[in-house]
């Protein structure tokens, strides 16, 4: 697909410096771009590629110092946002299915909305309600009494357990399980573990996106809740009765233990672990591999295991890196002290 550079500039509200007759046939990373392709510069560490890139055009921040005359520059306020906005223009064809495949099973008691697409071997169980314009790909299994909102996309090999609720415009990627049993067991007098029935459900609000191979456990009682606009990366574990607040984002391999509440607009990096029955306040940022063992009541940046406030963590790490120097200095001071004692006769 080819676009005139003037059309692209119009789409992203950019000022052009260079060849206004240029046409662009692809988008590419700055270090890999070829002639005829458009790239972008959004982080300072990539500026080194401006001198060597083979791209024909580059999106840059307004006021960027231009060092080459053979490249057309598109100046915008936010190169990152502008470039990502063009992706759907150049690559409009996402995986799609249409109609209801003959191998799909739909219970007679289920209600299927208008323009719903069901792929091969899809199972829609008793009393389910599937909203208009949903796209449910191959091998998705939806058990009894599930509600799926309009324009939701469920990619292949997803399981939605009984009684769960999924909102509108939700995207769930392959291999995810919604509504698996929470990890609830109680030991008896012989230390044998008896299962605690998990009779709640999972409620996922509108505009949520969930990555591949995520597990969201159903509540023991009540609901595990993923609120509006949440974005979950791949390989995340959400335990029973967890609540994740609106517009919170969470990176891969992180896990939230049971009955913990995460506030709105939080950012949780990869491999973070949160213990059970704590609260993370709105606007909290938690760095990678952090171990969160207590509630966070003040917004800010936290990292480490156990977690520390970001500046405290960096100070502590600085001291740890200097332990060898500290040890040498202590020995020197001890030696000086011994010499002073000898001179004083003590």
Secondary structure, 3 states (H helix, E strand, C coil): CCEEHHHHHHHHCCEEECCCCCEECEECCCCCCCCCEEEECCCHHHHHHCCCCCCCEEEEECCCCCCCCCCEEEEECCHHHHHHHHHHHHCCCCCCCCCECCCCEECCCCEECCCCEECCCCEECCCCEECCCCEECCCCEECCCCEECCCCEECCCCEECCCCEECCCCEECCCCEEEECCCCEEECCCCCEEECCCCCEEEECCCCEECCCCEEECCCCCEEEECCCCEECCCCEECCCCEECCCCEECCCCEECCCCEECCCCEECCCCEECCCCEECCCCEECCCCEECCCECCCCEEECECCEEHHHHHHHHHHHHCHHHHHHHHHHHHHHHHHHHHHHCC
